[in-house]
Each structure stands twice: as structure tokens, then as C-alpha cells.
Amino acid sequence: MRPALPFALLLTLAATGSIASAQRPTNDLPNPYRTIEGWAKLPDALTWGSTSAVDIDKDGTSIWVGERCGVNSCLGSTRNPIMKFDANGRMVTSFGAGLMIFPHGIHVDRDGNVWVTDGQDNTPRRARGDTSSAPLPAPAAKIGHQVFKFSPAGKLLLTLGVPGGSTTTCCFQPNDVLVALNGTIILAEGHGNTHARIVEFNKDGTFKRAWGQRGSGPDDFDQPHALAMDSKGRLFIGDRSNNRVKIYSSEMKLVDIWTQFSRPSGVWIDANDMLYVADSESGWVEPKHADWTRGIRIGSTKDGIVKYLIPDPATTPPANLTSSAEGVAVDRKGNVYGAEVGQKALKRYEKSGT
């Protein structure tokens, strides 16, 4: 089932040919935040790996992170990839060793349970730049492409999908997960070049429906990378490779498309309906979006006006790699957290003067 396109939005698209082409970069914005590096403290023997998964605990101040075991994959690692930090940045618990390969999205529901998406499988992959045509060995058993629900103590409560993935019911390249106000589990799928859709499940984890497909039209997606919900129950989807945020009503009808927040890797909405959108790819990864400054844009879900920009703290990002925050979350006090894949870090941003 595909959401119907609002008539007003259809007229806009017809008049402009493309919403994105009419949007000028929103770069000239104030930054009222200061960057705090090294806030989250790992045990002495550990170093940060890539992370795109960050969310806030039910208490409003503790931080949950899904980290890729010191590198960019947990395949074969004995480390716990899911970690909780208290308000002072001290790790208080960790779990999940051996369950996942590529923690990508994380969501803490209203009961404090922790949902994590595993966005890859264990199929061997060639290293960047490897042009060999020799076949790679297949794994003895496929794992990956699943979604896990944990209790706050780390007990596995529910698993969505089958080991190794499925493109029919669930899951294949799950990017992010969210539990809606009515208990529906919403999943954004598709990190590659062939698969892109939204999948819904009933609160007990049974498959409900899937909608959307890969493309650039109003009803389509291309890397639906992040999910967030406002106080009205509207769903905001970071449609990353289409350089837009798509907004759906509580009935999952498309109501608007926003491009002023740049290329969305991460999306977060706070209790005041402020929207935080992390752009980690404009420029090096996506040269067609090179005029846009990478960073975290902040504005209101009520009017769509972008008010602030926390720019990418890296002055010389590595070529062809993501830089700046990919995941974003905001605690009860308004501190912003950026989870970084390229720089392998979790940064905290505090309002200047606080």
C-alpha cells in the first residue's frame, strides 16, 4: 500500500519539477553550541569504533550508543556493542556481544527498552579499492539483517527478521526502528542500491505491512536512513539519498517534503517539537550536494524554518568517507549528541554559556 500524495504537494512538484532543485543551501546560520570531545569515557582497554546509533534513556539524561566494536564491524568480535553512559559520561552497562554485525540504528521506547538494527550480514566484502574478480568464500551460516529488542538490563526480548535477512517480510539492511504512540513498530529498510521501504509490525512483532520502493518520486525512498516522531504522531523520515525529509501523518499519508535540512543521515525531535537533522555526507560522499555544509541543522517541526547549524567539527575530513554526525540525539537538558562513523567518536554539544 502506497501513501497518497497530497494535491498541494503534487502542484508544487509539477510547478518546480523538483523540490530539491529549488532549495538553496541553508548554511549561513548561527551555532550557539560548543563542542565537547571525549565526553563519553570508555574503559581503558577500549577505543571508539564507528557509530551511527545514539539515543536517550527513559530518564532523559543517560545516553545509549551502538558502537561497532572498535572498528566498523562487530563480525567475530567479543566486545559488547550496546553501551549506556550516565549523565557524566561514565559507562554503566554494556551488552550484545556476538548478536550483531553492524549496529546502525537505536531506539529507546517509552518503557525503556532498547531496540537496535543490525544493518549488514556476514557475507564477505571486498576492501575499498580491491578490484579482484576472484570469488569470496561463503559463510557456513548467514547471520545479520535483524532487529533486536532488549530490556534495559540487556535481556533479549524480541527479534524481528530471520538470520541473514529477507526482502519479503523482514529484514534487509534495516537502518532505523521506532515504536509509534499506538505501539506499532516502524522500520526503515534499505542502505544499498536496490531496496528501500518502510515496514510496519504490530506491537507483538507480527508483520503488518510494507510500503514504498526505491526511487526519487514523492512516494519513493532512496536510503530511508532515520526515523523520528513529533508530538502529533507525525512520522519524519530521513530519505538520505533523495536529500530530503519526508513527513507523514499518523495515518501514514504523505503531507510534506522538506529539503531545507540538507542530506539527512540522522533525525531527532525533542519534547518541544524541535527537529535536529544530521548531514554527514554532503560534499565528499555526495558531490552533487557539495554546496551544503555538513553538520546538524536545527529547526521547528511546526514551520520548517532552520534556525541553527552545528557545523562538521572536522576541518579536513577523509576523502570519500562520511564526516560529522550521522546519528543525533538530544537529552532533557538540551545537550546534543552526534554519533560519528568516519571520525569514530561520540561528541556532545552544549549550549554556549550554560
C-alpha positions in Angstrom: 0.0 0.0 0.0 1.5 3.4 -1.0 0.6 6.7 0.7 -1.4 9.1 -1.4 0.3 12.3 -2.4 -1.4 15.4 -1.2 -2.8 17.5 -4.0 -1.0 20.7 -2.9 2.3 18.9 -2.9 1.6 17.5 -6.3 1.1 21.0 -7.6 4.4 22.1 -6.1 6.2 19.3 -7.8 4.6 19.9 -11.1 5.5 23.6 -11.0 9.1 23.2 -10.0 9.9 19.8 -11.5 11.9 19.1 -8.3 11.6 20.4 -4.8 15.2 19.8 -4.2 16.4 21.8 -7.2 14.6 24.9 -5.9 16.2 24.8 -2.4 19.2 26.9 -1.7 21.7 25.7 0.9 20.9 26.7 4.5 24.5 27.3 5.5 24.6 30.9 6.9 23.1 30.1 10.3 24.3 30.7 13.9 25.9 28.0 16.0 25.1 28.5 19.7 26.8 25.3 20.8 30.3 24.4 21.9 31.9 21.0 21.1 32.8 18.6 23.9 35.1 15.8 22.7 35.8 12.8 24.8 32.7 13.2 27.0 31.8 9.5 26.9 34.5 7.5 28.6 35.3 4.0 27.5 37.1 1.5 29.7 40.9 1.9 29.4 41.4 -1.1 27.1 38.8 0.1 24.5 38.9 2.6 21.8 35.9 4.0 19.8 34.8 2.4 16.6 32.3 3.8 14.1 28.9 4.6 15.4 25.7 5.9 13.9 23.4 4.8 16.7 22.6 7.1 19.7 19.5 7.7 21.7 18.4 9.0 25.1 17.4 6.8 28.0 13.9 6.9 29.6 15.5 9.0 32.4 16.2 11.8 29.9 19.9 12.2 30.7 21.6 8.8 30.2 22.9 8.0 26.7 22.6 4.7 24.7 25.1 4.1 21.9 25.5 1.3 19.4 29.2 1.1 18.6 30.9 -1.1 16.0 33.4 -2.9 18.2 36.4 -0.6 17.8 36.3 -0.7 14.0 33.4 -0.6 11.6 32.0 -4.1 12.1 31.4 -6.4 15.1 31.8 -9.6 13.0 34.0 -12.0 15.0 34.3 -9.6 17.9 33.7 -10.4 21.6 33.0 -6.8 22.5 29.6 -5.6 23.7 28.4 -3.1 21.1 25.5 -1.6 23.0 26.6 0.7 25.8 24.9 3.0 28.3 26.5 6.2 29.7 25.3 8.2 32.6 24.9 12.0 32.7 28.6 12.4 33.4 29.8 10.2 30.5 30.6 7.1 32.7 29.7 3.8 31.1 27.3 2.0 33.4 26.4 -1.1 31.4 27.0 -2.8 28.1 25.7 -5.9 26.3 25.0 -7.6 23.0 28.3 -9.4 22.2 28.0 -11.9 19.4 24.5 -11.0 18.4 25.0 -8.4 15.6 27.5 -7.3 13.0 26.7 -3.7 12.1 24.7 -1.8 14.8 23.1 1.0 12.8 20.0 2.5 14.4 18.9 2.6 18.0 15.6 3.5 19.7 14.6 3.6 23.4 10.9 3.1 23.7 8.6 4.6 26.4 9.2 1.6 28.7 12.9 2.0 28.5 13.5 -1.0 26.2 16.4 -0.7 23.7 15.8 -1.5 20.0 18.9 -1.9 17.7 19.0 -2.6 14.0 21.8 -4.8 12.5 22.3 -3.4 9.0 24.6 -6.0 7.4 25.1 -9.7 7.1 28.3 -11.8 7.3 28.7 -12.2 3.5 32.4 -11.5 2.8 33.0 -8.0 1.3 36.0 -6.7 -0.5 38.0 -4.0 1.0 37.7 -0.5 -0.5 39.8 -0.3 -3.7 40.0 -4.1 -4.1 39.2 -4.8 -7.8 39.9 -8.5 -7.8 37.3 -10.8 -9.5 38.2 -13.9 -7.6 35.1 -15.3 -5.7 35.0 -14.8 -1.9 34.2 -17.7 0.3 30.6 -18.0 1.5 29.9 -18.2 5.3 28.8 -21.5 6.8 25.6 -19.9 8.0 24.2 -16.5 7.3 23.6 -14.0 10.1 22.7 -10.3 10.3 19.9 -8.1 8.9 17.7 -8.3 12.0 16.3 -6.0 14.7 16.7 -6.7 18.4 14.7 -5.5 21.4 16.5 -5.6 24.7 15.4 -4.8 28.2 17.4 -2.0 29.9 19.5 -4.8 31.6 20.3 -6.4 28.2 17.9 -9.3 28.2 16.8 -10.1 24.6 13.1 -9.7 24.5 12.2 -9.9 20.8 13.9 -10.4 17.4 12.5 -9.2 14.1 13.5 -11.0 10.9 15.5 -14.1 10.1 19.2 -14.6 10.3 20.8 -13.4 7.1 17.8 -11.2 6.1 14.7 -11.3 3.9 13.4 -8.8 1.3 9.8 -10.0 1.7 8.6 -9.6 5.3 11.8 -8.6 7.2 14.5 -7.6 7.2 17.1 -6.4 4.7 19.5 -3.6 5.6 17.4 -2.2 8.4 18.5 1.3 9.1 16.4 2.6 11.9 13.5 1.5 14.1 10.8 3.4 16.1 7.8 2.4 18.2 4.9 4.7 17.5 2.4 6.1 20.0 -0.1 3.3 19.3 2.6 0.6 19.7 3.2 -0.1 16.0 6.8 -0.9 15.3 8.1 1.0 12.3 11.2 0.0 10.5 13.2 1.9 7.7 14.9 -0.5 5.3 17.5 -0.1 2.5 21.1 1.0 2.6 22.1 0.0 -0.9 21.0 0.4 -4.5 18.1 -1.9 -4.8 15.9 -2.0 -1.7 14.1 0.9 0.1 10.8 0.8 2.0 9.0 1.2 5.3 7.9 -1.9 7.2 5.3 -1.9 10.0 4.7 -4.6 12.7 2.1 -5.0 15.4 3.3 -4.4 18.9 3.9 -8.2 19.4 6.3 -8.2 16.4 4.0 -9.8 13.8 4.3 -8.4 10.3 1.6 -5.8 9.4 2.5 -4.3 6.0 5.4 -2.8 3.9 5.1 0.2 1.7 7.4 2.3 -0.6 10.0 1.4 -3.1 13.4 2.7 -4.3 13.1 5.8 -6.5 13.1 9.6 -6.4 9.3 10.3 -6.8 7.2 11.7 -4.0 6.1 8.2 -2.9 9.6 6.7 -3.2 12.7 6.3 -1.0 16.4 6.0 -1.5 18.1 5.1 1.7 15.4 5.8 4.3 18.0 6.3 6.9 16.4 7.7 10.0 13.0 7.9 11.8 11.5 10.3 14.3 8.0 11.2 15.5 6.6 14.5 16.7 4.1 15.2 19.5 1.2 14.9 17.0 2.3 11.4 15.9 3.6 12.6 12.6 6.5 10.4 11.2 9.6 12.2 9.9 11.7 10.0 7.6 15.3 11.0 6.6 15.3 10.0 2.9 19.0 10.4 2.7 19.9 9.7 -1.0 17.0 11.9 -2.1 18.3 14.7 0.1 15.0 15.3 1.8 12.9 14.7 5.0 9.5 13.3 4.3 6.7 13.9 6.7 3.7 11.5 7.1 0.5 11.9 9.1 -0.4 9.5 11.9 -2.3 7.6 9.3 0.9 7.3 7.2 -0.3 9.7 4.5 2.4 11.9 3.0 1.8 15.5 4.0 5.1 17.3 3.2 8.6 17.1 1.8 11.4 19.2 3.3 14.8 19.8 1.7 16.0 22.8 3.8 17.5 20.4 6.4 20.0 19.1 3.8 21.0 15.5 3.4 19.6 13.6 6.4 21.6 10.8 7.9 20.1 11.3 11.4 16.8 12.7 12.5 15.7 13.6 16.1 12.6 15.5 17.5 12.7 16.8 21.1 9.8 17.4 23.6 9.3 20.9 22.2 9.0 19.6 18.6 12.4 21.0 17.6 13.9 19.0 14.7 17.6 18.0 14.6 18.9 16.7 11.3 22.4 15.4 10.9 24.1 15.7 7.5 27.2 13.5 7.3 27.6 13.1 3.6 27.3 16.4 1.6 30.5 17.1 -0.3 32.9 14.2 -0.1 30.4 11.3 -0.2 27.7 13.2 -2.2 29.5 15.7 -4.5 26.2 16.7 -6.1 25.4 18.2 -2.7 28.7 19.9 -2.3 27.3 23.4 -1.7 25.8 22.3 1.6 27.8 22.5 4.8 27.8 19.2 6.7 26.6 19.3 10.3 23.5 19.3 12.4 20.7 21.6 11.4 18.1 22.6 14.0 14.6 24.0 13.4 10.9 23.6 14.2 8.7 20.8 13.1 5.8 23.4 13.2 7.0 25.7 10.4 10.1 24.0 9.0 12.3 27.0 9.5 16.0 26.1 10.1 17.4 28.2 12.9 20.8 26.8 13.8 23.7 24.8 12.3 26.3 22.9 14.2 29.0 22.5 11.5 31.1 19.5 11.0 33.9 19.7 13.6 36.4 18.0 11.2 38.3 20.6 9.2 40.0 18.0 6.9 37.6 15.1 6.6 39.0 11.9 4.9 38.2 11.8 1.2 35.1 9.7 0.2 34.1 9.0 3.8 31.3 10.2 6.0 32.2 13.0 8.3 30.4 14.8 11.1 27.5 13.3 13.0 25.5 10.5 11.3 23.3 9.8 14.3 21.8 12.5 16.5 20.0 12.7 19.9 19.2 15.4 22.4 18.9 14.9 26.2 16.4 16.6 28.5 18.7 19.5 29.2 19.2 20.3 25.5 22.6 18.8 25.1 23.1 17.4 21.5 25.0 14.2 20.8 26.5 13.3 17.5 27.4 9.7 16.6 30.2 9.6 14.0 31.1 6.9 11.6 34.1 8.5 9.9 35.7 10.0 12.9 34.8 7.0 15.2 33.6 9.2 18.0 30.6 10.4 20.1 30.6 14.2 20.5 28.5 16.2 22.9 27.4 19.8 22.0 26.4 22.1 24.8 24.7 25.5 24.5 27.3 28.2 24.9 27.0 30.0 28.3 25.5 27.0 30.1 
